[in-house]
Amino acid sequence: MPSKKRSAAKPPDGTVFFIDRSLGVEPLRGVLGAEGLAVKIHDDHFRRDEEDSVWLTQVGQQGWVVFTKDQRLRYRPLEIAALKSSGARVFILVAGNLRGAEIASVFVTALPAIYRILESHEGPFVARVAKSGKVTL
């Protein structure tokens, strides 16, 4: 009998991806949109200089999935508390010095692994996304 487990070819229904200001906007928004994903941009919802703990809390409570390259989120007490209390699901790009198109390419490559993690893990969590597209919790 075939498994009823959903394929990792798409995100869980209703998934919204939130792009942190550290990643810029384009081309990531356009590339993810072309993949059929619902995308929200930091500056469309928060002040440009909003404290990370504030937007992390609100984004986590909304159930949105965070894409960022700000690795410090994992180490600062206020952000850690925001991550934990909101149940945030965060994917941090850990490759340095990439330009917009390269960043978009890394996240597209990583999407199947990201979908599998979203299907199998509830928040809060922080996952690392390597330049190769490999994703590790």
Stockholm file with secondary structure:
# STOCKHOLM 1.0

chainA/1-137         MPSKKRSAAKPPDGTVFFIDRSLGVEPLRGVLGAEGLAVKIHDDHFRRDEEDSVWLTQVGQQGWVVFTKDQRLRYRPLEIAALKSSGARVFILVAGNLRGAEIASVFVTALPAIYRILESHEGPFVARVAKSGKVTL
#=GR chainA/1-137 SS CCCCCCCTTSCCTTCEEEECGGGCSTTHHHHHHHTTCEEEEHHHHSCTTCCHHHHHHHHHHHTCEEEECCGGGGTCHHHHHHHHHHTCEEEEECCCSCCHHHHHHHHHHHHHHHHHHHHHCCSSEEEEECTTSCEEC
#=GC SS_cons         CCCCCCCTTSCCTTCEEEECGGGCSTTHHHHHHHTTCEEEEHHHHSCTTCCHHHHHHHHHHHTCEEEECCGGGGTCHHHHHHHHHHTCEEEEECCCSCCHHHHHHHHHHHHHHHHHHHHHCCSSEEEEECTTSCEEC
//
